[in-house]
Amino acid sequence: MQMRPKQCRVFLAALSLATIAIPQARAGFMLGDAANFVVLYEGNGNNQLGTTNVTINGNIGIGDPSGVTTAYLAASGGTPAAINGNVLYAGAVSPKNSIQNTTFTGTVSGGNGNVQTDLNYLNGLSTTLGGEVGAALTVNLNNNQSQTIDASSGMLDGNGNRVFSVSSFNFGNGATLTINGDGAGDSVVLNFSSNAQFGGNIVLNGITSDQVLFNITGGASLTGGNTLQDNTNGANLTGTFLDPNGAVSVVHTVLTGRIFGGDTSNMQIVSGDTVTAPTGLPEPSSAASFFSLLGGLGAVLLLRKLRTSCVR
């Protein structure tokens, strides 16, 4: 195909813009299929995910690591009391599963292979990231105080995560922790090697809940680890909270993000919580990312070829 010089200039300009506009996958950790859940409960032992007087907007997954369903959902009523999503068991639906005095808009089903696969993936992610050396971070917030963290001050790992190692953590009622990021750039990981209790607000600037991971490490499965407590007296939290090896409780908190973990203890989401999965485009699968990359390479090669033809 031969084009006149003016046609070449117009076509090349349009193709160049299209090439620039091809979306690029962001750096850092990825939740993968786990991003389809707002709560994932480990389900080790004969324990329950208890919800009382809460609103949960998103899917709930309950694991079955032993291959014998023992963990279960115990949802009771109050004002408000709603689960707007599906309840998915990795194994069979527990006969103890109970949803009472709670508005429920989804379905309860068992044998969902993704639930345990996702939990196994998250456990490995927690271990891998928890083993990295991060920039030392102290959070010391008394009631109503404020502190700001810039993502750029974190230790950049080989996967594009900005990693912090939290050496001391105090987060009083009404306090505000602000994390500044750079949009589609690096993700932020805060590793905790001790108990973590959040009592105030977490504000994210330039990044989303799925780009910030509060990773509570320590302990081994079936022995108990460090606890995660979000007890904020109605404050707003944003981020992804992961504690595979310890007890998890969320009390009177407005969370836009995700709660994953729970180990061998009861998980409690109670007392006026609102837990909502982040909105936005789902993370691309590895296959989608691959074909997006191929499309980008193809566009670049075509652009070069056309430029050569136009010069002639």
Phi and psi in degrees as GROMACS dihedral restraints (atoms count N, CA, C in turn):
[ dihedral_restraints ]
;  ai    aj    ak    al  type     phi  dphi    fc
    3     4     5     6     1  -108.2    20    10
    4     5     6     7     1   138.8    20    10
    6     7     8     9     1  -127.8    20    10
    7     8     9    10     1   150.1    20    10
    9    10    11    12     1   -70.1    20    10
   10    11    12    13     1   158.7    20    10
   12    13    14    15     1   -52.8    20    10
   13    14    15    16     1   -43.3    20    10
   15    16    17    18     1   -64.8    20    10
   16    17    18    19     1   -41.1    20    10
   18    19    20    21     1   -62.7    20    10
   19    20    21    22     1   -39.9    20    10
   21    22    23    24     1   -59.2    20    10
   22    23    24    25     1   -46.6    20    10
   24    25    26    27     1   -61.5    20    10
   25    26    27    28     1   -43.3    20    10
   27    28    29    30     1   -65.6    20    10
   28    29    30    31     1   -45.7    20    10
   30    31    32    33     1   -66.6    20    10
   31    32    33    34     1   -42.6    20    10
   33    34    35    36     1   -65.1    20    10
   34    35    36    37     1   -38.4    20    10
   36    37    38    39     1   -62.7    20    10
   37    38    39    40     1   -43.4    20    10
   39    40    41    42     1   -65.3    20    10
   40    41    42    43     1   -42.9    20    10
   42    43    44    45     1   -67.8    20    10
   43    44    45    46     1   -35.9    20    10
   45    46    47    48     1   -62.4    20    10
   46    47    48    49     1   -42.7    20    10
   48    49    50    51     1   -63.4    20    10
   49    50    51    52     1   -40.6    20    10
   51    52    53    54     1   -64.0    20    10
   52    53    54    55     1   -38.9    20    10
   54    55    56    57     1   -65.1    20    10
   55    56    57    58     1   -43.3    20    10
   57    58    59    60     1   -63.6    20    10
   58    59    60    61     1   -32.8    20    10
   60    61    62    63     1   -79.2    20    10
   61    62    63    64     1    -6.5    20    10
   63    64    65    66     1   -62.1    20    10
   64    65    66    67     1   124.5    20    10
   66    67    68    69     1   -66.1    20    10
   67    68    69    70     1   141.1    20    10
   69    70    71    72     1  -109.6    20    10
   70    71    72    73     1   139.5    20    10
   72    73    74    75     1   -66.5    20    10
   73    74    75    76     1   138.8    20    10
   75    76    77    78     1   -75.1    20    10
   76    77    78    79     1   159.1    20    10
   78    79    80    81     1   -80.4    20    10
   79    80    81    82     1   167.0    20    10
   81    82    83    84     1    98.3    20    10
   82    83    84    85     1  -176.3    20    10
   84    85    86    87     1   -63.5    20    10
   85    86    87    88     1   150.9    20    10
   87    88    89    90     1  -123.8    20    10
   88    89    90    91     1   140.9    20    10
   90    91    92    93     1   -84.8    20    10
   91    92    93    94     1   -19.2    20    10
   93    94    95    96     1    60.4    20    10
   94    95    96    97     1  -137.1    20    10
   96    97    98    99     1   -65.0    20    10
   97    98    99   100     1   -22.6    20    10
   99   100   101   102     1   -60.8    20    10
  100   101   102   103     1   -18.5    20    10
  102   103   104   105     1   -68.9    20    10
  103   104   105   106     1    -6.9    20    10
  105   106   107   108     1   -83.5    20    10
  106   107   108   109     1     0.5    20    10
  108   109   110   111     1  -124.4    20    10
  109   110   111   112     1   146.4    20    10
  111   112   113   114     1   -97.4    20    10
  112   113   114   115     1   -27.1    20    10
  114   115   116   117     1  -135.3    20    10
  115   116   117   118     1   129.8    20    10
  117   118   119   120     1  -126.8    20    10
  118   119   120   121     1   121.0    20    10
  120   121   122   123     1  -107.6    20    10
  121   122   123   124     1   128.7    20    10
  123   124   125   126     1   -55.8    20    10
  124   125   126   127     1   -47.3    20    10
  126   127   128   129     1    79.7    20    10
  127   128   129   130     1    23.7    20    10
  129   130   131   132     1   -78.4    20    10
  130   131   132   133     1   125.7    20    10
  132   133   134   135     1    84.1    20    10
  133   134   135   136     1   173.3    20    10
  135   136   137   138     1   -84.8    20    10
  136   137   138   139     1    68.6    20    10
  138   139   140   141     1  -123.1    20    10
  139   140   141   142     1   171.6    20    10
  141   142   143   144     1  -124.9    20    10
  142   143   144   145     1   151.2    20    10
  144   145   146   147     1   -95.0    20    10
  145   146   147   148     1   106.4    20    10
  147   148   149   150     1  -101.5    20    10
  148   149   150   151     1   128.2    20    10
  150   151   152   153     1  -124.4    20    10
  151   152   153   154     1   132.9    20    10
  153   154   155   156     1  -142.2    20    10
  154   155   156   157     1   126.3    20    10
  156   157   158   159     1    59.8    20    10
  157   158   159   160     1    46.3    20    10
  159   160   161   162     1  -134.2    20    10
  160   161   162   163     1   166.3    20    10
  162   163   164   165     1  -121.6    20    10
  163   164   165   166     1   123.7    20    10
  165   166   167   168     1  -118.5    20    10
  166   167   168   169     1   119.1    20    10
  168   169   170   171     1  -109.0    20    10
  169   170   171   172     1    94.9    20    10
  171   172   173   174     1   145.0    20    10
  172   173   174   175     1   175.0    20    10
  174   175   176   177     1   -82.4    20    10
  175   176   177   178     1   147.9    20    10
  177   178   179   180     1  -114.4    20    10
  178   179   180   181     1   133.0    20    10
  180   181   182   183     1  -119.5    20    10
  181   182   183   184     1   137.4    20    10
  183   184   185   186     1  -122.7    20    10
  184   185   186   187     1   121.9    20    10
  186   187   188   189     1   -78.9    20    10
  187   188   189   190     1   171.1    20    10
  189   190   191   192     1  -149.2    20    10
  190   191   192   193     1    64.8    20    10
  192   193   194   195     1   -65.4    20    10
  193   194   195   196     1   -26.5    20    10
  195   196   197   198     1   -87.0    20    10
  196   197   198   199     1   -10.7    20    10
  198   199   200   201     1    83.3    20    10
  199   200   201   202     1     1.9    20    10
  201   202   203   204     1  -127.8    20    10
  202   203   204   205     1   110.6    20    10
  204   205   206   207     1   -59.9    20    10
  205   206   207   208     1   119.3    20    10
  207   208   209   210     1  -129.2    20    10
  208   209   210   211     1   -34.8    20    10
  210   211   212   213     1   -75.6    20    10
  211   212   213   214     1   157.5    20    10
  213   214   215   216     1  -157.3    20    10
  214   215   216   217     1   163.0    20    10
  216   217   218   219     1   -94.1    20    10
  217   218   219   220     1   131.6    20    10
  219   220   221   222     1  -125.3    20    10
  220   221   222   223     1    95.1    20    10
  222   223   224   225     1  -104.2    20    10
  223   224   225   226     1   124.6    20    10
  225   226   227   228     1  -122.0    20    10
  226   227   228   229     1   168.0    20    10
  228   229   230   231     1   -85.4    20    10
  229   230   231   232     1  -173.0    20    10
  231   232   233   234     1   152.8    20    10
  232   233   234   235     1  -164.9    20    10
  234   235   236   237     1  -134.1    20    10
  235   236   237   238     1   107.9    20    10
  237   238   239   240     1   -84.8    20    10
  238   239   240   241     1   171.1    20    10
  240   241   242   243     1  -154.3    20    10
  241   242   243   244     1   103.3    20    10
  243   244   245   246     1  -151.3    20    10
  244   245   246   247     1   140.6    20    10
  246   247   248   249     1  -121.6    20    10
  247   248   249   250     1   109.3    20    10
  249   250   251   252     1  -103.8    20    10
  250   251   252   253     1    75.7    20    10
  252   253   254   255     1   170.8    20    10
  253   254   255   256     1  -178.3    20    10
  255   256   257   258     1   -94.0    20    10
  256   257   258   259     1   154.3    20    10
  258   259   260   261     1  -110.8    20    10
  259   260   261   262     1   116.5    20    10
  261   262   263   264     1  -118.8    20    10
  262   263   264   265     1   122.7    20    10
  264   265   266   267     1   -96.6    20    10
  265   266   267   268     1   139.5    20    10
  267   268   269   270     1   -66.8    20    10
  268   269   270   271     1   -39.6    20    10
  270   271   272   273     1  -103.1    20    10
  271   272   273   274     1  -148.8    20    10
  273   274   275   276     1   -70.9    20    10
  274   275   276   277     1   154.0    20    10
  276   277   278   279     1   -65.5    20    10
  277   278   279   280     1   126.6    20    10
  279   280   281   282     1   -65.3    20    10
  280   281   282   283     1   138.4    20    10
  282   283   284   285     1   -64.6    20    10
  283   284   285   286     1   -14.7    20    10
  285   286   287   288     1   -85.6    20    10
  286   287   288   289     1    -6.2    20    10
  288   289   290   291     1   -54.9    20    10
  289   290   291   292     1   131.2    20    10
  291   292   293   294     1  -147.0    20    10
  292   293   294   295     1   127.9    20    10
  294   295   296   297     1  -127.8    20    10
  295   296   297   298     1   102.9    20    10
  297   298   299   300     1  -122.2    20    10
  298   299   300   301     1   138.4    20    10
  300   301   302   303     1    51.0    20    10
  301   302   303   304     1    36.7    20    10
  303   304   305   306     1  -133.4    20    10
  304   305   306   307     1   127.4    20    10
  306   307   308   309     1   -67.2    20    10
  307   308   309   310     1   125.7    20    10
  309   310   311   312     1  -130.7    20    10
  310   311   312   313     1   119.4    20    10
  312   313   314   315     1  -104.7    20    10
  313   314   315   316     1    -0.8    20    10
  315   316   317   318     1  -109.5    20    10
  316   317   318   319     1  -153.2    20    10
  318   319   320   321     1  -129.3    20    10
  319   320   321   322     1   159.2    20    10
  321   322   323   324     1  -111.1    20    10
  322   323   324   325     1   127.0    20    10
  324   325   326   327     1  -145.9    20    10
  325   326   327   328     1   156.3    20    10
  327   328   329   330     1  -115.9    20    10
  328   329   330   331     1   174.8    20    10
  330   331   332   333     1    70.8    20    10
  331   332   333   334     1    28.7    20    10
  333   334   335   336     1   -89.0    20    10
  334   335   336   337     1   104.9    20    10
  336   337   338   339     1   -64.4    20    10
  337   338   339   340     1   -25.4    20    10
  339   340   341   342     1   -67.7    20    10
  340   341   342   343     1   -28.4    20    10
  342   343   344   345     1   -61.2    20    10
  343   344   345   346     1   -54.1    20    10
  345   346   347   348     1   -69.4    20    10
  346   347   348   349     1   -36.1    20    10
  348   349   350   351     1   -60.3    20    10
  349   350   351   352     1   -43.2    20    10
  351   352   353   354     1   -64.8    20    10
  352   353   354   355     1   -42.9    20    10
  354   355   356   357     1   -63.5    20    10
  355   356   357   358     1   -41.9    20    10
  357   358   359   360     1   -61.9    20    10
  358   359   360   361     1   -41.0    20    10
  360   361   362   363     1   -62.8    20    10
  361   362   363   364     1   -45.2    20    10
  363   364   365   366     1   -65.2    20    10
  364   365   366   367     1   -36.7    20    10
  366   367   368   369     1   -62.3    20    10
  367   368   369   370     1   -43.4    20    10
  369   370   371   372     1   -66.0    20    10
  370   371   372   373     1   -38.6    20    10
  372   373   374   375     1   -62.0    20    10
  373   374   375   376     1   -44.1    20    10
  375   376   377   378     1   -61.1    20    10
  376   377   378   379     1   -43.7    20    10
  378   379   380   381     1   -65.9    20    10
  379   380   381   382     1   -45.0    20    10
  381   382   383   384     1   -63.0    20    10
  382   383   384   385     1   -51.2    20    10
  384   385   386   387     1   -67.5    20    10
  385   386   387   388     1   -36.1    20    10
  387   388   389   390     1   -65.9    20    10
  388   389   390   391     1   -21.8    20    10
  390   391   392   393     1   -85.8    20    10
  391   392   393   394     1    -3.5    20    10
  393   394   395   396     1   -85.2    20    10
  394   395   396   397     1   150.1    20    10
  396   397   398   399     1   -84.4    20    10
  397   398   399   400     1   119.9    20    10
  399   400   401   402     1  -110.8    20    10
  400   401   402   403     1   170.4    20    10
  402   403   404   405     1   -67.4    20    10
  403   404   405   406     1   133.7    20    10
  405   406   407   408     1   -63.3    20    10
  406   407   408   409     1   133.7    20    10
  408   409   410   411     1  -137.0    20    10
  409   410   411   412     1   130.2    20    10
  411   412   413   414     1  -115.7    20    10
  412   413   414   415     1   126.5    20    10
  414   415   416   417     1  -114.4    20    10
  415   416   417   418     1   112.8    20    10
  417   418   419   420     1  -129.5    20    10
  418   419   420   421     1    87.5    20    10
  420   421   422   423     1  -115.4    20    10
  421   422   423   424     1   109.6    20    10
  423   424   425   426     1   -78.7    20    10
  424   425   426   427     1   176.3    20    10
  426   427   428   429     1   -50.9    20    10
  427   428   429   430     1   129.6    20    10
  429   430   431   432     1    68.8    20    10
  430   431   432   433     1     9.9    20    10
  432   433   434   435     1   -86.6    20    10
  433   434   435   436     1   169.5    20    10
  435   436   437   438     1  -132.2    20    10
  436   437   438   439     1   150.5    20    10
  438   439   440   441     1  -149.4    20    10
  439   440   441   442     1   143.8    20    10
  441   442   443   444     1  -120.6    20    10
  442   443   444   445     1   136.4    20    10
  444   445   446   447     1  -117.8    20    10
  445   446   447   448     1   128.6    20    10
  447   448   449   450     1   -95.4    20    10
  448   449   450   451     1   126.2    20    10
  450   451   452   453     1   -54.9    20    10
  451   452   453   454     1   -34.9    20    10
  453   454   455   456     1   -63.0    20    10
  454   455   456   457     1   -17.6    20    10
  456   457   458   459     1   -85.3    20    10
  457   458   459   460     1    -4.8    20    10
  459   460   461   462     1   -77.7    20    10
  460   461   462   463     1   161.0    20    10
  462   463   464   465     1   -75.8    20    10
  463   464   465   466     1   122.5    20    10
  465   466   467   468     1   -82.1    20    10
  466   467   468   469     1   118.8    20    10
  468   469   470   471     1   -91.8    20    10
  469   470   471   472     1  -178.0    20    10
  471   472   473   474     1   -71.7    20    10
  472   473   474   475     1    -9.1    20    10
  474   475   476   477     1  -107.5    20    10
  475   476   477   478     1     5.7    20    10
  477   478   479   480     1    89.6    20    10
  478   479   480   481     1    15.6    20    10
  480   481   482   483     1   -91.6    20    10
  481   482   483   484     1   139.8    20    10
  483   484   485   486     1   -95.4    20    10
  484   485   486   487     1   109.6    20    10
  486   487   488   489     1  -105.5    20    10
  487   488   489   490     1   134.4    20    10
  489   490   491   492     1  -122.0    20    10
  490   491   492   493     1   141.1    20    10
  492   493   494   495     1  -106.5    20    10
  493   494   495   496     1   112.0    20    10
  495   496   497   498     1   -81.8    20    10
  496   497   498   499     1   110.6    20    10
  498   499   500   501     1   -90.4    20    10
  499   500   501   502     1   -24.5    20    10
  501   502   503   504     1  -150.4    20    10
  502   503   504   505     1   138.3    20    10
  504   505   506   507     1  -143.5    20    10
  505   506   507   508     1   117.1    20    10
  507   508   509   510     1  -135.7    20    10
  508   509   510   511     1   122.7    20    10
  510   511   512   513     1  -136.2    20    10
  511   512   513   514     1    93.1    20    10
  513   514   515   516     1   -79.3    20    10
  514   515   516   517     1   171.8    20    10
  516   517   518   519     1   -63.3    20    10
  517   518   519   520     1   136.0    20    10
  519   520   521   522     1    74.9    20    10
  520   521   522   523     1     0.8    20    10
  522   523   524   525     1   -75.5    20    10
  523   524   525   526     1   161.9    20    10
  525   526   527   528     1  -132.6    20    10
  526   527   528   529     1   124.4    20    10
  528   529   530   531     1  -108.3    20    10
  529   530   531   532     1   119.8    20    10
  531   532   533   534     1  -108.9    20    10
  532   533   534   535     1   132.8    20    10
  534   535   536   537     1  -118.9    20    10
  535   536   537   538     1   119.2    20    10
  537   538   539   540     1   -97.7    20    10
  538   539   540   541     1   126.3    20    10
  540   541   542   543     1  -121.7    20    10
  541   542   543   544     1  -166.8    20    10
  543   544   545   546     1  -129.8    20    10
  544   545   546   547     1    47.7    20    10
  546   547   548   549     1    68.5    20    10
  547   548   549   550     1  -119.8    20    10
  549   550   551   552     1   -81.5    20    10
  550   551   552   553     1    10.8    20    10
  552   553   554   555     1   -83.5    20    10
  553   554   555   556     1  -132.0    20    10
  555   556   557   558     1   -68.0    20    10
  556   557   558   559     1   149.4    20    10
  558   559   560   561     1   -90.3    20    10
  559   560   561   562     1   162.5    20    10
  561   562   563   564     1  -119.4    20    10
  562   563   564   565     1   130.8    20    10
  564   565   566   567     1  -124.3    20    10
  565   566   567   568     1   124.4    20    10
  567   568   569   570     1  -111.4    20    10
  568   569   570   571     1   113.4    20    10
  570   571   572   573     1   -93.8    20    10
  571   572   573   574     1   127.9    20    10
  573   574   575   576     1  -112.7    20    10
  574   575   576   577     1   126.7    20    10
  576   577   578   579     1  -104.8    20    10
  577   578   579   580     1    14.4    20    10
  579   580   581   582     1  -143.6    20    10
  580   581   582   583     1   179.8    20    10
  582   583   584   585     1   -58.7    20    10
  583   584   585   586     1   147.3    20    10
  585   586   587   588     1  -129.6    20    10
  586   587   588   589     1   119.1    20    10
  588   589   590   591     1  -122.7    20    10
  589   590   591   592     1   122.0    20    10
  591   592   593   594     1  -103.8    20    10
  592   593   594   595     1   127.0    20    10
  594   595   596   597     1  -119.1    20    10
  595   596   597   598     1    -0.3    20    10
  597   598   599   600     1  -140.3    20    10
  598   599   600   601     1  -148.7    20    10
  600   601   602   603     1   -94.2    20    10
  601   602   603   604     1   146.9    20    10
  603   604   605   606     1  -122.3    20    10
  604   605   606   607     1   121.4    20    10
  606   607   608   609     1  -113.5    20    10
  607   608   609   610     1   129.9    20    10
  609   610   611   612     1  -110.4    20    10
  610   611   612   613     1   131.0    20    10
  612   613   614   615     1  -118.3    20    10
  613   614   615   616     1   121.5    20    10
  615   616   617   618     1    82.4    20    10
  616   617   618   619     1    -1.5    20    10
  618   619   620   621     1  -141.2    20    10
  619   620   621   622     1   162.9    20    10
  621   622   623   624     1  -107.5    20    10
  622   623   624   625     1   172.6    20    10
  624   625   626   627     1   -59.6    20    10
  625   626   627   628     1   -32.1    20    10
  627   628   629   630     1   -80.3    20    10
  628   629   630   631     1     1.1    20    10
  630   631   632   633     1  -109.1    20    10
  631   632   633   634     1     3.3    20    10
  633   634   635   636     1  -127.7    20    10
  634   635   636   637     1   120.6    20    10
  636   637   638   639     1  -118.2    20    10
  637   638   639   640     1   120.1    20    10
  639   640   641   642     1   -95.2    20    10
  640   641   642   643     1   103.3    20    10
  642   643   644   645     1  -105.1    20    10
  643   644   645   646     1   104.0    20    10
  645   646   647   648     1   -91.9    20    10
  646   647   648   649     1   113.5    20    10
  648   649   650   651     1  -105.4    20    10
  649   650   651   652     1  -174.6    20    10
  651   652   653   654     1    97.4    20    10
  652   653   654   655     1   148.0    20    10
  654   655   656   657     1    79.0    20    10
  655   656   657   658     1   165.6    20    10
  657   658   659   660     1  -125.3    20    10
  658   659   660   661     1   155.1    20    10
  660   661   662   663     1   -54.9    20    10
  661   662   663   664     1   139.9    20    10
  663   664   665   666     1    75.7    20    10
  664   665   666   667     1     0.4    20    10
  666   667   668   669     1  -115.4    20    10
  667   668   669   670     1   -14.5    20    10
  669   670   671   672     1    89.9    20    10
  670   671   672   673     1   141.9    20    10
  672   673   674   675     1  -133.4    20    10
  673   674   675   676     1  -154.0    20    10
  675   676   677   678     1   -75.2    20    10
  676   677   678   679     1   144.7    20    10
  678   679   680   681     1   -89.1    20    10
  679   680   681   682     1   152.4    20    10
  681   682   683   684     1  -118.6    20    10
  682   683   684   685     1   124.2    20    10
  684   685   686   687     1  -129.5    20    10
  685   686   687   688     1   120.9    20    10
  687   688   689   690     1  -108.6    20    10
  688   689   690   691     1    97.7    20    10
  690   691   692   693     1  -131.7    20    10
  691   692   693   694     1    92.5    20    10
  693   694   695   696     1  -115.8    20    10
  694   695   696   697     1     2.5    20    10
  696   697   698   699     1    58.6    20    10
  697   698   699   700     1    40.3    20    10
  699   700   701   702     1    90.7    20    10
  700   701   702   703     1     6.6    20    10
  702   703   704   705     1   -75.2    20    10
  703   704   705   706     1   170.9    20    10
  705   706   707   708     1  -103.6    20    10
  706   707   708   709     1   123.5    20    10
  708   709   710   711     1  -111.2    20    10
  709   710   711   712     1   145.3    20    10
  711   712   713   714     1  -134.1    20    10
  712   713   714   715     1   139.5    20    10
  714   715   716   717     1   138.0    20    10
  715   716   717   718     1   175.3    20    10
  717   718   719   720     1  -107.3    20    10
  718   719   720   721     1   124.8    20    10
  720   721   722   723     1  -110.1    20    10
  721   722   723   724     1   121.9    20    10
  723   724   725   726     1  -127.4    20    10
  724   725   726   727     1   119.7    20    10
  726   727   728   729     1  -141.4    20    10
  727   728   729   730     1    82.9    20    10
  729   730   731   732     1   -67.7    20    10
  730   731   732   733     1   -27.7    20    10
  732   733   734   735     1  -113.2    20    10
  733   734   735   736     1    13.1    20    10
  735   736   737   738     1  -140.6    20    10
  736   737   738   739     1   170.7    20    10
  738   739   740   741     1   -71.4    20    10
  739   740   741   742     1   146.4    20    10
  741   742   743   744     1  -128.5    20    10
  742   743   744   745     1   132.7    20    10
  744   745   746   747     1  -140.6    20    10
  745   746   747   748     1   140.2    20    10
  747   748   749   750     1  -126.5    20    10
  748   749   750   751     1   120.9    20    10
  750   751   752   753     1  -131.2    20    10
  751   752   753   754     1   125.6    20    10
  753   754   755   756     1    44.5    20    10
  754   755   756   757     1    58.9    20    10
  756   757   758   759     1  -135.1    20    10
  757   758   759   760     1   144.4    20    10
  759   760   761   762     1  -104.8    20    10
  760   761   762   763     1   105.8    20    10
  762   763   764   765     1  -113.7    20    10
  763   764   765   766     1   123.5    20    10
  765   766   767   768     1  -105.8    20    10
  766   767   768   769     1   100.8    20    10
  768   769   770   771     1   164.8    20    10
  769   770   771   772     1  -145.0    20    10
  771   772   773   774     1  -143.9    20    10
  772   773   774   775     1   151.7    20    10
  774   775   776   777     1  -124.2    20    10
  775   776   777   778     1   119.2    20    10
  777   778   779   780     1  -128.2    20    10
  778   779   780   781     1   135.2    20    10
  780   781   782   783     1   132.0    20    10
  781   782   783   784     1  -146.9    20    10
  783   784   785   786     1   115.5    20    10
  784   785   786   787     1   -24.9    20    10
  786   787   788   789     1    47.9    20    10
  787   788   789   790     1  -127.4    20    10
  789   790   791   792     1   -96.2    20    10
  790   791   792   793     1    10.0    20    10
  792   793   794   795     1  -109.7    20    10
  793   794   795   796     1   163.3    20    10
  795   796   797   798     1   -63.3    20    10
  796   797   798   799     1   139.9    20    10
  798   799   800   801     1  -100.9    20    10
  799   800   801   802     1   132.6    20    10
  801   802   803   804     1  -118.7    20    10
  802   803   804   805     1   124.5    20    10
  804   805   806   807     1  -125.1    20    10
  805   806   807   808     1    99.7    20    10
  807   808   809   810     1  -143.1    20    10
  808   809   810   811     1   172.1    20    10
  810   811   812   813     1    62.3    20    10
  811   812   813   814     1    54.4    20    10
  813   814   815   816     1    84.7    20    10
  814   815   816   817     1    17.9    20    10
  816   817   818   819     1   -66.9    20    10
  817   818   819   820     1   150.5    20    10
  819   820   821   822     1  -127.4    20    10
  820   821   822   823     1   117.2    20    10
  822   823   824   825     1  -118.3    20    10
  823   824   825   826     1   119.3    20    10
  825   826   827   828     1  -128.6    20    10
  826   827   828   829     1   129.2    20    10
  828   829   830   831     1   -65.9    20    10
  829   830   831   832     1   141.0    20    10
  831   832   833   834     1   -60.2    20    10
  832   833   834   835     1   148.0    20    10
  834   835   836   837     1   -99.5    20    10
  835   836   837   838     1   161.2    20    10
  837   838   839   840     1   133.8    20    10
  838   839   840   841     1  -178.0    20    10
  840   841   842   843     1   -69.0    20    10
  841   842   843   844     1   138.3    20    10
  843   844   845   846     1   -66.7    20    10
  844   845   846   847     1   154.0    20    10
  846   847   848   849     1   -65.0    20    10
  847   848   849   850     1   140.6    20    10
  849   850   851   852     1   -69.1    20    10
  850   851   852   853     1   145.4    20    10
  852   853   854   855     1   -71.3    20    10
  853   854   855   856     1   166.8    20    10
  855   856   857   858     1   -62.3    20    10
  856   857   858   859     1   -35.2    20    10
  858   859   860   861     1   -67.3    20    10
  859   860   861   862     1   -43.2    20    10
  861   862   863   864     1   -63.3    20    10
  862   863   864   865     1   -39.9    20    10
  864   865   866   867     1   -63.6    20    10
  865   866   867   868     1   -38.5    20    10
  867   868   869   870     1   -63.9    20    10
  868   869   870   871     1   -47.5    20    10
  870   871   872   873     1   -70.2    20    10
  871   872   873   874     1   -30.8    20    10
  873   874   875   876     1   -63.4    20    10
  874   875   876   877     1   -40.2    20    10
  876   877   878   879     1   -64.4    20    10
  877   878   879   880     1   -43.4    20    10
  879   880   881   882     1   -60.3    20    10
  880   881   882   883     1   -42.1    20    10
  882   883   884   885     1   -60.8    20    10
  883   884   885   886     1   -40.3    20    10
  885   886   887   888     1   -65.9    20    10
  886   887   888   889     1   -42.9    20    10
  888   889   890   891     1   -63.3    20    10
  889   890   891   892     1   -40.3    20    10
  891   892   893   894     1   -62.1    20    10
  892   893   894   895     1   -41.4    20    10
  894   895   896   897     1   -65.1    20    10
  895   896   897   898     1   -39.4    20    10
  897   898   899   900     1   -64.6    20    10
  898   899   900   901     1   -44.3    20    10
  900   901   902   903     1   -64.0    20    10
  901   902   903   904     1   -41.3    20    10
  903   904   905   906     1   -63.9    20    10
  904   905   906   907     1   -39.3    20    10
  906   907   908   909     1   -61.4    20    10
  907   908   909   910     1   -44.2    20    10
  909   910   911   912     1   -62.8    20    10
  910   911   912   913     1   -43.3    20    10
  912   913   914   915     1   -63.2    20    10
  913   914   915   916     1   -44.2    20    10
  915   916   917   918     1   -65.7    20    10
  916   917   918   919     1   -37.2    20    10
  918   919   920   921     1   -60.9    20    10
  919   920   921   922     1   -41.5    20    10
  921   922   923   924     1   -63.9    20    10
  922   923   924   925     1   -43.6    20    10
  924   925   926   927     1   -64.3    20    10
  925   926   927   928     1   -39.5    20    10
  927   928   929   930     1   -68.0    20    10
  928   929   930   931     1   -36.0    20    10
  930   931   932   933     1   -62.1    20    10
  931   932   933   934     1   -39.3    20    10
